[in-house]
Amino acid sequence: MRDDRERLIDIQQAIVAINKYAGKGRTTFEREELVQTWVVHHLQIIGEATSKISEGFQDEHPQIPWSKIIGMRNILVHDYFGIDIDIVWQVIKKDLPELAETINQLLQ
């Protein structure tokens, strides 16, 4: 069974994967279905990994919006045709950098 540290590494790697293509800019993100699919898939990985992190660890680190991350994963998986790419882009630009920084600090 994977432990919390391994789940954090999963999150870290998914953020790196997202940034690989999101770094090409919003226009590319909006126009290229494969880039959107790539990003959404890795956001799902982040949410799934987050959902498997122990409650104790989550309680020790309330600065991370665990329930919001899991909630987004649920929307991406279960309401796939209702995904708002504007919201996804906002998450990429606003929320992921902060999450990446926090995860990197926790892994040090």
C-alpha positions in Angstrom: 0.0 0.0 0.0 1.2 3.5 -0.9 2.0 5.8 2.0 1.3 9.5 2.3 4.7 10.5 1.1 4.3 8.5 -2.1 0.9 10.1 -2.7 2.5 13.5 -2.3 5.1 12.5 -4.9 2.2 11.5 -7.2 0.7 14.9 -6.8 4.1 16.6 -7.4 4.6 14.6 -10.6 1.1 15.3 -11.9 1.7 19.1 -11.3 5.0 18.8 -13.3 3.1 17.0 -16.1 0.4 19.7 -16.2 2.9 22.5 -16.3 4.7 20.8 -19.2 1.8 21.6 -21.5 0.0 24.4 -19.7 3.3 26.4 -20.1 2.4 26.7 -23.8 -0.2 29.2 -22.8 -4.0 29.5 -22.6 -4.5 29.7 -26.4 -2.9 26.3 -26.9 -4.8 25.0 -23.9 -8.1 26.2 -25.4 -7.4 25.1 -29.0 -5.8 21.7 -28.4 -8.1 18.9 -27.2 -5.1 16.7 -26.4 -3.7 19.3 -24.1 -7.0 19.7 -22.3 -7.3 16.0 -21.9 -3.8 15.7 -20.6 -4.4 18.4 -18.1 -7.7 17.1 -16.9 -6.2 13.6 -16.6 -3.4 14.8 -14.4 -5.8 16.9 -12.3 -7.8 13.7 -11.7 -4.6 12.0 -10.6 -4.0 14.9 -8.1 -7.5 14.5 -6.8 -7.3 10.7 -6.5 -3.9 10.8 -4.8 -5.3 13.4 -2.4 -8.3 11.3 -1.6 -5.9 8.5 -0.5 -3.9 10.6 1.9 -4.6 9.7 5.5 -7.0 11.9 7.5 -4.3 12.3 10.1 -1.9 13.8 7.6 -4.7 16.0 6.2 -5.5 17.2 9.6 -1.9 18.1 10.3 -1.7 20.2 7.1 -4.9 22.3 6.9 -3.3 24.8 4.7 -4.0 22.5 1.8 -7.6 22.6 0.6 -7.9 18.8 0.6 -11.7 18.6 0.2 -11.7 21.2 -2.7 -9.1 19.1 -4.5 -11.1 16.0 -4.1 -14.3 17.8 -5.1 -12.7 19.0 -8.3 -11.6 15.4 -9.1 -15.2 14.3 -8.6 -16.5 16.9 -11.0 -13.8 16.1 -13.6 -14.6 12.4 -13.4 -18.4 12.4 -13.0 -19.4 15.5 -14.9 -16.9 15.3 -17.7 -19.1 17.0 -20.3 -19.8 19.8 -17.8 -16.2 20.8 -17.3 -15.6 24.5 -17.6 -12.2 25.1 -19.1 -12.1 28.6 -17.8 -12.2 27.2 -14.2 -9.6 24.5 -15.1 -7.3 27.2 -16.4 -7.8 29.3 -13.3 -6.8 26.3 -11.2 -3.7 25.8 -13.3 -2.6 29.4 -13.0 -3.8 30.3 -9.5 -4.0 27.2 -7.4 -1.4 24.7 -8.7 1.7 26.9 -8.1 0.7 27.3 -4.5 -0.1 23.6 -4.1 3.2 22.7 -5.8 5.2 24.9 -3.4 3.4 23.4 -0.4 3.9 19.9 -1.6 7.6 20.5 -2.3 8.0 21.9 1.2 6.3 18.9 2.7 8.6 16.5 0.8 11.8 18.2 1.9 
